[in-house]
């Protein structure tokens, strides 16, 4: 915004005030973070309906921008069809913004995470793998002049934070992709400990007391789920999540959540469906804990 310092608290507030009505009259679901705007729609009918709704809302946003003396960047505006059912090579209707045909993409980076049209997370995991290996090569060069504690802190603060970002959701990917991340943990452990290349992965991680990626992602996933369950987030956000206290009719399982049904294995392992099962597996004394920090410690040490 003009005359406002970029990155300041005031800029964020003024931008929110200026664009507060951007979601009015939209048929699709808007997802807005700062000046990044995405429109989401779904259908169990013919996909052409989605294109009609999307084009309608694109026109609405175009008119809103004109009225507010703003404009959308057509070079950065794209669309993606996410589906495991529809054929991605068929001819679909076109979408237009300012009379310019929007480009269809197979993968899109949104808030630091690459999403592809099959929700396989392969592109994102390859991105993580490339980024971490570059850092590991640098760490390998300086490993001889630093001790294990410094190398471990380097791993936890830089490499681990890259892997952790979004892992609660992308961990339902294929076993092959999971193995790629597990190898990043293993290579990091080899460099930090100066161990031989053929050292057993599980024995090495156990000796230095590192979790595997699968253990780490499960811990992060269930602690975030617990935060939602304990309503440690704004109520307006909490109400959007699929909790249902009305189905907890049994005193014996009163702290259990109802199972979310899924016909496909992929969705069976998606975040909420999986976390409902993992939450119900927790001992009762953990689920009865109302303090979030205490709950995290109990989950970590169980």
N, C-alpha and C positions, 0 to 999 in steps of 0.2 A: 504494500500500500504506500502511496506517496507520502513522503515526509515522516515516515515511521521507521525507526531503526530495525533492521532485519534481525530476527532472533530474540527480540525483547519480549517480555511478558505483555507489554501494552499492545504490541503488534498482533499477538494471538487473540487477545480480547477484542480488539477492534475488527479483526477479520471475522471472528465468530458473530459479532453483532451485525456486520455488514451483510453476511451471507445466511443469516438465520432462517430466511424464508425460502431457501433454495430447494427444499424438499417438498414444498407445497405443490399439490396437483400432480404428483407422480404416481403412476400405477405400479412401477417396479420398486424394488427395495434399494434405497440409496446407501452407499457406504462411503463416508467422508472422513478424511483425516487431513487437517490443514487444507491445502489447496488441491489435494488429490481426491478426485471424485469418481466413484464407480457405481454403475447401475447393475443390479442383479435381479434376474427373474427366472422362474422355473415353470415347468408344465409337465403334466402327464398325458397331454394330448399331442396334437401335431405341433412340431417345433415352429411352424410358421406363425403361430399365435405369439410366441416370444418375440419374434422379429417385429410384429405389429406393435406390441407394447413398447419395445425398446425404441423403435423409431418415433413413436408418439412422445415418449419421455425425452428423447434427444431433442425433438423440436421444442418441447416445453423448456428445457434447459437453455437452448439456443435463444429463445425469446426472453427468458429471465436474464441472461447475460447481457443481451442488448439493452434491456430496460435499466440495468444497473451499471452500464458503461464498462462491461467486462467482456472478455472473449475467451473461448476455449482453444487450446493449441491443437490444430488438426493433425499436425505431424506426430504428436504423442497420443492422440486418441485412437484406440484400437478396440477390437472386440474379440471375444474368444467363446467358443462353444465347449462347455464341459459336459461330457457324457460318456458313459460306457456302453450305451445302447445304440445311439445313432451312428450312422456311417459318416466319418469325418471327411470323406473324399467326394461326397455328393454336392450338387449345386444348391446353395442356400440363397435366400433373398439377400439383398444388399442393404447396408446401413449407410446413411449419409449425414454429414454435419457441415452446415454452411454450403450445401450442394456438392461437397467433396466426398467421394466414396471412402469409407473407413476401411482400413486394412485389417484382415483377419490374421490373428497370430495363434501359434500352437502353444507358446509358453509366454507368460507375462510375469514380470517382477513387480510385486506389490508389497510395500513396507518391508523390503529386504528378503522376501521369500518368493522363490520361483514356483508358480503354479502352472501345471500343464493341463491340457484338455482331457487327459485320462485320470487326473489326480494320482499319478504314479509317484510323484515327488522325485523322480530320477534326475531331472535337470537341477533341482535344488541340491540334492545330495552330491552330484558331480561338481556343482559350484563350491560347496563346502569342502569337498575333497581337494580340489585344486588350490583353494585359498589356504587350507591348513598345511598342505605339503610345502607350499612356498615358505611358510613360517617355520616349519620343521627343518627345512634346509638351512635356514639362517641360524636356528637354534643349534643345529649340529656343528656349525662352524665355531660357535663360541662355547660349546659344551666343555671343552678341555680346560677352560679358565674359570668356570663357575662350579659351585658345588651342587649337590642334589636338591637342597632346599630352595635355592634360587631357580634352578631349572623347573622344579615342581610348581613354584609360584608362577613362573612364566606360563606353564601349561594351564594352570587353573584360571588365571586372569585373562589370558588372551585366547588360547586355543579352545578351552572348554566353553568359554562364553560364545564363541562362534558356533560350536556344535549345539549348545543348549538352546539357542534362539529358535523357537518354533518346533523344537523336537517333540513336544507333547502331541503335536498333530501329525508331523511327517513320520513318526515312528511306526505308523501302520502300513508302511511301504513293504516292498518285497523283501524276502530274506537275503537276497543278493545285495540289495541296497543297505540293509542293516549291517551286513558283513563289511561293507566299505567303511562304515563309521566305526565299527569295532576295530578295524585295522588301524584307524587313525589313533585310537586309544593305545593300541599295542605299539605302534611305531613311536608314539610319544613316550611311552614307558621305557622302550629300549634306549632312546636317546637320553632321557633323564637319568637312567640308572647305569648307562654304559654297559648294558648286558649284551651277551652274545646274541646274534641274529636268530638262532634256532631255539632260544629260551622259550619254555612253555608260556603261552599267553596268560592262561588262567593262574598259574603259579606265580608269575611275575606280578600281575595285578593284585593278587591276594597278599603277596609279600609287602608291597608298598601301600596296601590298603586303599586301592582305587576301585571304585565301582566299574562294572562294565557299562557300555552305553545303554543296553537294555534295562539294567537296574536303575541307572540314572534317569532315563526318560520316564520310567514308571513312577519313580519317586516324585519327580517334578510334576508329572501329570496328576497324581493323586493328591498332592499337597495343594495344587491349584484348584482341583475339584473340591477339596475340603474347604478352601477359602470361599468358594461360591456357596457351598452347602451351609456354612456358618454365617452367611450373609455379610461377609466382610467386604462386600463391594456395594456400590450404589443400588438401591432397591429397584430402580427403573431398569437396570441391567440384569439383576438377579431374576426379575419376573419373566425375562425372556427365555430362561433356561428350563429344560424339561423336567422339573421336579414335580412330584405329586404326593403330598402327604395324605391325601384321602385314601390311598391304596394301602397304607400301613395299618392294616386292621388287626394284625396279630401282636399280642403283647410280647411274645417270644422274639419276634423279628421286627419290633417297632422301630428300630433304628436302621432297618434295611430299606433300600429304595426299590421301587418296582423295576423289573427287568424291561429294558427297551428291546423290542423285537426287531429282528433284521433277517431278511430273506437271503442276503448275500454275505459271503464271508468277508468281503472287503468292508462293508458297513458294520459287520459284527465286530471288527477290530478298530473302528473309528473311535474318536476320542470319547464322546459321551457314553456310547454303548459299552465300551470297554471299562470306563471309570465307574459306571454303575455296578458292574460285576466286581471290580477290585474293591470298591467301597464296602460292598456287602461281605467280602471276605475278611475284612478287618475285625479284630476282636472287639467285643462290645465295649470294653473299657476305653478303647481308643475312640470309638464313634461317640461315646458319651462325653468326651473332653470338649469343653466349650472355649478354651483358650487356644488360639491358633498357633502360637509359638510352641506351646506344650504339645499340641497335636503333631506338629512337624517333627519334634524330637522323638515322639513315640513311634511315628511311622518310620523314621530313619533307623531306630534301634530295634525294631521288631524282628 
